[in-house]
Amino acid sequence: MFKNLFMILFRPQETVDRLLAKPKFGQSWGATWFLVGINLLMVFLIGIWFSAEFMDVMELTDSTGEPLMEATATTALLLFWGIFAVISGLTVLISTILSRFFFKWLVILGIRIVASKEYPTDPAERREKGRLVELIQPYTMWIYMVSMVITTPFLPLFFDLNSMIEILEINEMGGMDDRTGADLARLLFGFFIWGAITQLISLGLYIYMIIVRVIALRKIYNISIAKAFFGPFLTYFIVYVIGMALYLMFVFTITLFGASGAGLPVV
């Protein structure tokens, strides 16, 4: 399993051939649980970083020299960890496991739409190929997740929440000078650089993941590269459009009811 997760980053075609030649569905589920563990580890590291930043903020003092909410800092932190751990853990667990099945369903639907002639007619063959699609999902998903593994540990080097809050407090008290402004610009620029690098790495690996998935689907269903790409692309695009429409309807509804509740005129 770990060999395949490593080699798919450097020799994707050879790794896909090996995975499909001797399918090991138990190892595929092991790869899924590995992704769950990596996700939880990244969430935990972000939580540790946030906790340290939060405690630093609580130690700051106001204009009178009194600490900011020092008495409630520990309670707030424990409450944060309780809620954060439960919600994050469940979200990572459910979303990672369900992604296997959603990927399979969307791929199969897309292949049936654009490659109906090549799609198997025998039910047993359909099930077997569907299992192969599900088998390669965690290995290809790992390609995209590498971007998070690479960039997340470097977040504390580029973003210092404590320093930013101190600078903003100085600004509110009218004490912003050239040096403080330069420090703020440096913090924002560092965070911008981290974000830009993160997005570039994520985009590159996302495209790489799609290429490897197209290679695998072409081999599984014996179809052209174009059909292996446009089949899943079509179904994912439809889901994205429906999701965006539902989101916009939700936002519009909340805004409409909020304006009505506030007694504002609704056009």
Secondary structure as UniProt FT lines:
FT   HELIX           2..7
FT   TURN            8..10
FT   HELIX           12..21
FT   HELIX           25..58
FT   TURN            63..64
FT   HELIX           70..114
FT   TURN            116..118
FT   HELIX           123..151
FT   HELIX           152..154
FT   HELIX           155..158
FT   HELIX           161..172
FT   TURN            173..174
FT   HELIX           178..221
FT   HELIX           225..261
FT   TURN            262..263
//
